[in-house]
Amino acid sequence: MRSTARLAATLGLTAAAVCGPLTGASVAAQSASPMSLYAPSALVLTMGHGESAAVASPARAVTLTCAPTASGTHPAAAQACAELRAAGGDLDALTTRGDVLCTREYAPVVVTVDGVWQGKRVSYERTFANACVKSAYGTSVFEF
């Protein structure tokens, strides 16, 4: 049941993030200047406590739209988009901060990312040992 609710929330947020920038398309089509073309980059990021998304209790979800401009409910959308662009959209290529020291406490935190990045479908899941380790990874992308 939890996974069904999470899937429904993810799909709803993804649709809002992808379709939101398109609502002004009909107005722009009527104007003399054409819209610039760009590949959509809209993601839904979720965080929960547990070892996998299937069993995790969801704690938070945010949207992140990076094209044409950074927006969404992510608290640091512009910085997160810049980091994702620098990594070429590869979430595994995000680096860890070297100035963070974390305990060896095991309290798993799972992060999921679903949506599109530069027109390509993205589905990502990663489990961190604890919230400190999650915060040290990817600087601002997973900070929500």
Contact map, one row per residue, 1 for C-alpha under 8 A:
111110000000000000000000000000000000000000000000000000000000000000000000000000000000000000000000000000000000000000000000000000000000000000000000
111111000000000000000000000000000000000000000000000001101000000000000000000000000000000000000000000000000000000000000000000000000000000000000000
111111100000000000000000000000000000000000000000000011100000000000000000000000000000000000000000000000000000000000000000000000000000000000000000
111111110000000000000000000000000000000000000000000000000000000000000000000000000000000000000000000000000000000000000000000000000000000000000000
111111111000000000000000000000000000000000000000000000000000000000000000000000000000000000000000000000000000000000000000000000000000000000000000
011111111100000000000000000000000000000000000000000000000100000000000000000000000000000000000000000000000000000000000000000000000000000000000000
001111111110000000000000000000000000000000000000000000000000000000000000000000000000000000000000000000000000000000000000000000000000000000000000
000111111111000000000000000000000000000000000000000000000000000000000000000000000000000000000000000000000000000000000000000000000000000000000000
000011111111100000000000000000000000000000000000000000000000000000000000000000000000000000000000000000000000000000000000000000000000000000000000
000001111111110000000000000000000000000000010000000000000000000000000000000000000000000000000000000000000000000001000000000000000000000000000000
000000111111111000000000000000000000000000000000000000000000000000000000000000000000000000000000000000000000000000000000000000000000000000000000
000000011111111100000000000000000000000000000000000000000000000000000000000000000000000000000000000000000000000000000000000000000000000000000000
000000001111111110000000000000000000000000010000000000000000001000000000000000000000000000000000000000000000000000000000000000000000000000000000
000000000111111111000000000000000000000001110000000000000000001000000000000000000000000000000000000000000000000001100000000000000000000000000000
000000000011111111110000000000000000000000000000000000000000000000000000000000000000000000000000000000000000000000000000000000000000000000000000
000000000001111111110000000000000000000000000000000000000000000000000000000000000000000000000000000000000000000000000000000000000000000000000000
000000000000111111111000000000000000000001110000000000000000001110000001000000000000000000000000000000000000000000000000000000000000000000000000
000000000000011111111100000000000000000111000000000000000000000010000000000000000000000000000000000000000000000000000000000000000000000000000000
000000000000001111111110000000000000000000000000000000000000000000000000000000000000000000000000000000000000000000000000000000000000000000000000
000000000000001111111110000000000000000000000000000000000000000000000000000000000000000000000000000000000000000000000000000000000000000000000000
000000000000000011111111100000000000000000000000000000000000000000000000000000000000000000000000000000000000000000000000000000000000000000000000
000000000000000001111111100000000000000000000000000000000000000000000000000000000000000000000000000000000000000000000000000000000000000000000000
000000000000000000111111110000000000000000000000000000000000000000000000000000000000000000000000000000000000000000000000000000000000000000000000
000000000000000000001111111100000000000000000000000000000000000000000000000000000000000000000000000000000000000000000000000000000000000000000000
000000000000000000001111111110000010000000000000000000000000000000000000000000000000000000000000000000000000000000000000000000000000000000000000
000000000000000000000011111111000000000000000000000000000000000000000000000000000000000000000000000000000000000000000000000000000000000000000000
000000000000000000000001111111100000000000000000000000000000000000000000000000000000000000000000000000000000000000000000000000000000000000000000
000000000000000000000001111111101110000000000000000000000000000000000000000000000000000000000000000000000000000000000000000000000000000000000000
000000000000000000000000111111110110000000000000000000000000000000000000000000000000000000000000000000000000000000000000000000000000000000000000
000000000000000000000000011111110000000000000000000000000000000000000000000000000000000000000000000000000000000000000000000000000000000000000000
000000000000000000000000001111111100000000000000000000000000000000000000000000000000000000000000000000000000000000000000000000000000000000000000
000000000000000000000000000011111100000000000000000000000000000000000000000000000000000000000000000000000000000000000000000000000000000000000000
000000000000000000000000000100111110000000000000000000000000000000000000000000000000000000000000000000000000000000000000000000000000000000000000
000000000000000000000000000110111111000000000000000000000000000000000000000000000000000000000000000000000000000000000000000000000000000000000000
000000000000000000000000100110001111100000000000000000000000000000000000000000000000000000000000000000000000000000000000000000000000000000000000
000000000000000000000000000000000111110000000000000000000000000000000000000000000000000000000000000000000000000000000000000000000000000000000000
000000000000000000000000000000000011111000000000000000000000000000000000000000000000000000000000000000000000000000000000000000000000000000000000
000000000000000000000000000000000001111100000000000000000000000000110000000000000000000000000000000000000000000000000100000000000000000000000000
000000000000000000000000000000000000111110000000000000000000000000100000000000000000000000000000000000000000000000001110000000000000000000000000
000000000000000001000000000000000000011111000000000000000000000001110000000000000000000000000000000000000000000000011110000000000000000000000000
000000000000000001000000000000000000001111100000000000000000000011100000000000000000000000000000000000000000000000111110000000000000000000000000
000000000000010011000000000000000000000111110000000000000000001111100000000000000000000000000000000000000000000000111000000000000000000000000000
000000000000010010000000000000000000000011111000000000000000001110000000000000000000000000000000000000000000000011111000000000000000000000000000
000000000100110010000000000000000000000001111100000000000000111100000000000000000000000000000000000000000000000011100000000000000000000000000000
000000000000000000000000000000000000000000111110000000000000111100000000000000000000000000000000000000000000001111000000000000000000000000000100
000000000000000000000000000000000000000000011111000000000111110000000000000000000000000000000000000000000000001110000000000000000000000000000000
000000000000000000000000000000000000000000001111100000000111100000000000000000000000000000000000000000000000111100000000000000000000000000000000
000000000000000000000000000000000000000000000111110010011111000000000000000000000000000000000000000000000000111000000000000000000000000000000000
000000000000000000000000000000000000000000000011111000011110000000000000000000000000000000000000000000000011110000000000000000000000000000000000
000000000000000000000000000000000000000000000001111110111000000000000000000000000000000000000000000000000011110000000000000000000000000000000000
000000000000000000000000000000000000000000000000111110110000000000000000000000000000000000000000000000000001110000000000000000100000000000000000
000000000000000000000000000000000000000000000000011111110000000000000000000000000000000000000000000000000000010000000000000011100000000000000000
001000000000000000000000000000000000000000000001011111110000000000000000000000000000000000000000000000000000011100000000000010000000000000000000
011000000000000000000000000000000000000000000000000111110000000000000000000000000000000000000000000000000000000000000000000000000000000000000000
011000000000000000000000000000000000000000000000011111111000000000000000000000000000000000000000000000000000000000000000000000000000000000000000
000000000000000000000000000000000000000000000001111111111100000000000000000000000000000000000000000000000000010000000000000000000000000000000000
010000000000000000000000000000000000000000000001110000111110000000000000000000000000000000000000000000000000000000000000000000000000000000000000
000001000000000000000000000000000000000000000111100000011111000000000000000000000000000000000000000000000000000000000000000000000000000000000000
000000000000000000000000000000000000000000000111100000001111100000000000000000000000000000000000000000000000000000000000000000000000000000000000
000000000000000000000000000000000000000000000111000000000111110000000000000000000000000000000000000000000000000000000000000000000000000000000001
000000000000000000000000000000000000000000011110000000000011111000000000000000000000000000000000000000000000000000000000000000000000000000000000
000000000000000000000000000000000000000000011100000000000001111100000001110000000000000000000000000000000000000000000000000000000000000000000001
000000000000110010000000000000000000000001111000000000000000111110000001110000000000000000000000000000000000000000000000000000000000000000000000
000000000000000010000000000000000000000001111000000000000000011111000111110010001000000000000000000000000000000000000000000000000000000000000000
000000000000000011000000000000000000000011100000000000000000001111101111000010001000000000000000000000000000000000000000000000000000000000000000
000000000000000000000000000000000000000111000000000000000000000111111110000011001000000000000000000000000000000000000000000000000000000000000000
000000000000000000000000000000000000011111000000000000000000000011111100000000000000000000000000000000000000000000000000000000000000000000000000
000000000000000000000000000000000000010100000000000000000000000001111100000000000000000000000000000000000000000000000000000000000000000000000000
000000000000000000000000000000000000000000000000000000000000000011111110000000000000000000000000000000000000000000000000000000000000000000000000
000000000000000000000000000000000000000000000000000000000000000111111111000011001000000000000000000000000000000000000000000000000000000000000000
000000000000000000000000000000000000000000000000000000000000000111001111110011000000000000000000000000000000000000000000000000000000000000000000
000000000000000010000000000000000000000000000000000000000000011110000111110010000000000000000000000000000000000000000000000000000000000000000000
000000000000000000000000000000000000000000000000000000000000011100000011111010000000000000000000000000000000000000000000000000000000000000000000
000000000000000000000000000000000000000000000000000000000000011100000011111110000000000000000000000000000000000000000000000000000000000000000001
000000000000000000000000000000000000000000000000000000000000000000000000111110000000000000000000000000000000000000000000000000000000000000000011
000000000000000000000000000000000000000000000000000000000000000000000000011111110000000000000000000000000000000000000000000000000000000000011010
000000000000000000000000000000000000000000000000000000000000000111000111111111111000000000000000000000000000000000000000000000000000000000000000
000000000000000000000000000000000000000000000000000000000000000001000110000111111100000000000000000000000000000000000000000000000000000000000000
000000000000000000000000000000000000000000000000000000000000000000000000000111111110000000000000000000000000000000000000000000000000000000011000
000000000000000000000000000000000000000000000000000000000000000000000000000111111111000000000000000000000000000000000000000000000000000000011000
000000000000000000000000000000000000000000000000000000000000000111000100000011111111100000000000000000000000000000000000000000000000000000001000
000000000000000000000000000000000000000000000000000000000000000000000000000001111111110000000000000000000000000000000000000000000000000000000000
000000000000000000000000000000000000000000000000000000000000000000000000000000111111111000000100000000000000000000000000000000000000000001011000
000000000000000000000000000000000000000000000000000000000000000000000000000000011111111111100100000000000000000000000000000000000000000000001000
000000000000000000000000000000000000000000000000000000000000000000000000000000001111111110000000000000000000000000000000000000000000000000000000
000000000000000000000000000000000000000000000000000000000000000000000000000000000111111110000000000000000000000000000000000000000000000000000000
000000000000000000000000000000000000000000000000000000000000000000000000000000000011111111101100000000000000000000000000000000000000000000000000
000000000000000000000000000000000000000000000000000000000000000000000000000000000001111111000000000000000000000000000000000000000000000000000000
000000000000000000000000000000000000000000000000000000000000000000000000000000000001111111100000000000000000000000001000000000000000000000000000
000000000000000000000000000000000000000000000000000000000000000000000000000000000001001111111100000000000000000000000000000000000000000000000000
000000000000000000000000000000000000000000000000000000000000000000000000000000000001001011111100000000000000000000000000000100000000000000000000
000000000000000000000000000000000000000000000000000000000000000000000000000000000000000001111100000000000000000000000000000000000000000000000000
000000000000000000000000000000000000000000000000000000000000000000000000000000000000001001111110000000000000000000000000000000000000000000000000
000000000000000000000000000000000000000000000000000000000000000000000000000000000011001001111111000000000000000000000000000000000000000011000000
000000000000000000000000000000000000000000000000000000000000000000000000000000000000000000001111100000000000000000000000000000000000000011100000
000000000000000000000000000000000000000000000000000000000000000000000000000000000000000000000111110000000000000000000000000000000000000111100000
000000000000000000000000000000000000000000000000000000000000000000000000000000000000000000000011111100000000000000000000000000000000000111100000
000000000000000000000000000000000000000000000000000000000000000000000000000000000000000000000001111100000000000000000000000000000000000100000000
000000000000000000000000000000000000000000000000000000000000000000000000000000000000000000000000111110000000000000000000000000000000000000000000
000000000000000000000000000000000000000000000000000000000000000000000000000000000000000000000000111111000000000000000000000000000000000100000000
000000000000000000000000000000000000000000000000000000000000000000000000000000000000000000000000001111100000000000000000000000000000000000000000
000000000000000000000000000000000000000000000000000000000000000000000000000000000000000000000000000111110000000000000000000000000001100000000000
000000000000000000000000000000000000000000000000000000000000000000000000000000000000000000000000000011111000000000000000000000000001000000000000
000000000000000000000000000000000000000000000000000000000000000000000000000000000000000000000000000001111100000000000000000000001000000000000000
000000000000000000000000000000000000000000000000000000000000000000000000000000000000000000000000000000111110000000000000000000001100000000000000
000000000000000000000000000000000000000000000000000000000000000000000000000000000000000000000000000000011111000000000000000000001100000000000000
000000000000000000000000000000000000000000000000110000000000000000000000000000000000000000000000000000001111100000000000000000001110000000000000
000000000000000000000000000000000000000000000000111000000000000000000000000000000000000000000000000000000111110000000000000000111110000000000000
000000000000000000000000000000000000000000000011111000000000000000000000000000000000000000000000000000000011111000000000000000111110010000000000
000000000000000000000000000000000000000000000011111110010000000000000000000000000000000000000000000000000001111100000000000011110000000000000000
000000000000000000000000000000000000000000001111000010000000000000000000000000000000000000000000000000000000111110000000000011100000000000000100
000000000000000000000000000000000000000000001110000010000000000000000000000000000000000000000000000000000000011111000000001111000000000000000000
000000000000000000000000000000000000000000111100000000000000000000000000000000000000000000000000000000000000001111100000011110000000000000000000
000000000100010000000000000000000000000000111000000000000000000000000000000000000000000000000000000000000000000111110000111100000000000000000000
000000000000010000000000000000000000000011110000000000000000000000000000000000000000000000000000000000000000000011111000111000000000000000000000
000000000000000000000000000000000000000111100000000000000000000000000000000000000000000000000000000000000000000001111111110000000000000000000000
000000000000000000000000000000000000001111100000000000000000000000000000000000000000000010000000000000000000000000111111110000000000000000000000
000000000000000000000000000000000000011110000000000000000000000000000000000000000000000000000000000000000000000000011111000000000000000000000000
000000000000000000000000000000000000001110000000000000000000000000000000000000000000000000000000000000000000000000011111100000000000000000000000
000000000000000000000000000000000000000000000000000000000000000000000000000000000000000000000000000000000000000000011111110000000000000000000000
000000000000000000000000000000000000000000000000000000000000000000000000000000000000000000000000000000000000000001111011111000000000000000000000
000000000000000000000000000000000000000000000000000000000000000000000000000000000000000000000000000000000000000011111001111100000000000000000000
000000000000000000000000000000000000000000000000000000000000000000000000000000000000000000000000000000000000000111100000111110000000000000000000
000000000000000000000000000000000000000000000000000000000000000000000000000000000000000000100000000000000000000111000000011111000000000000000000
000000000000000000000000000000000000000000000000000110000000000000000000000000000000000000000000000000000000011110000000001111100000000000000000
000000000000000000000000000000000000000000000000000100000000000000000000000000000000000000000000000000000000011100000000000111110000000000000000
000000000000000000000000000000000000000000000000001100000000000000000000000000000000000000000000000000000001111000000000000011111000000000000000
000000000000000000000000000000000000000000000000000000000000000000000000000000000000000000000000000000000001110000000000000001111110110000000000
000000000000000000000000000000000000000000000000000000000000000000000000000000000000000000000000000000011111100000000000000000111110110000000000
000000000000000000000000000000000000000000000000000000000000000000000000000000000000000000000000000000001111100000000000000000011111110000000000
000000000000000000000000000000000000000000000000000000000000000000000000000000000000000000000000000000000011100000000000000000011111111000000000
000000000000000000000000000000000000000000000000000000000000000000000000000000000000000000000000000001100000000000000000000000000111111100000000
000000000000000000000000000000000000000000000000000000000000000000000000000000000000000000000000000001000000000000000000000000011111111110000000
000000000000000000000000000000000000000000000000000000000000000000000000000000000000000000000000000000000000100000000000000000011111111110000100
000000000000000000000000000000000000000000000000000000000000000000000000000000000000000000000000000000000000000000000000000000000011111111110110
000000000000000000000000000000000000000000000000000000000000000000000000000000000000000000000001110100000000000000000000000000000001111111100000
000000000000000000000000000000000000000000000000000000000000000000000000000000000000000000000111100000000000000000000000000000000000111111100100
000000000000000000000000000000000000000000000000000000000000000000000000000000000010000000000111100000000000000000000000000000000000001111111100
000000000000000000000000000000000000000000000000000000000000000000000000000000000000000000000011100000000000000000000000000000000000001111111110
000000000000000000000000000000000000000000000000000000000000000000000000000100110010000000000000000000000000000000000000000000000000001001111110
000000000000000000000000000000000000000000000000000000000000000000000000000100111011000000000000000000000000000000000000000000000000000001111111
000000000000000000000000000000000000000000001000000000000000000000000000000000000000000000000000000000000000001000000000000000000000011011111111
000000000000000000000000000000000000000000000000000000000000000000000000001100000000000000000000000000000000000000000000000000000000001000111111
000000000000000000000000000000000000000000000000000000000001010000000000011000000000000000000000000000000000000000000000000000000000000000001111
